[in-house]
């Protein structure tokens, strides 16, 4: 995978490149500016883009918004948080300040998509709150979370999601047995979706600074490309993990695209084979191409008669 870098002179970036150059699957393309890096990504000169260690998230996000096409109406971000024994996906700690129900649902769906690509197990999503399954009484944030969960259960029943729940109920099985004994997610959540940017950003920095987690990202979601906006506080370990996670995303997307292309080619070949009659069976001396054109003409005439 080719990673485009516009901040290649940053000391932590240099050290991360040196570590990752041992991996034959990674190479690095150096560009002179944020915009030139995004253009290189857009026009296929690289497979992923990493920046942000020397600029604000606002500058990075606005540049992506202005220069790159999106695959979704909304865009968001997530972090991959990893220590020696655990990996969590945390959203949205970088982009969406105070999401309404529609944006929060988009965050969940985009983060689920990222989680499928980088986690080694099935995503289990916990919608975090100060409350666990109604224990906090009536509140606008709880109502919004419930609206999102209900909508996802209806539209995407394959997604394992529950909430609202407190962090300890989401990740600690012992606490979950008390606070959410019937939840399919509580106690073993690996995707944590916060209600707003304040709580998510504080949680990610707390996990990193107090909990000893390495943070990859934020990984920008909703674009057609693999992109990461590094934190200005990113360590060498954070940058290395970011490179590795983008590699996993790229490999997953590439495998899906290859499988889709193979399936399309196979289906096309089968259709052509089925449509090709043997000359012996119908006694026709027309070429196969001509017979296929005749069939298309017949179908077109039939369609016009039905109008």
PyMOL commands that set and color helices and strands:
alter all, ss='L'
color gray80, all
select helices_A, chain A and resi 11-20+34-42+57-67+101-118+140-155+167-171+173-179+197-209+236-275+279-282+288-306
alter helices_A, ss='H'
color red, helices_A
select strands_A, chain A and resi 2-5+27-30+48-51+76-82+87-91+124-128+160-165+191-193+214-221+226-229
alter strands_A, ss='S'
color yellow, strands_A
deselect
rebuild
show_as cartoon
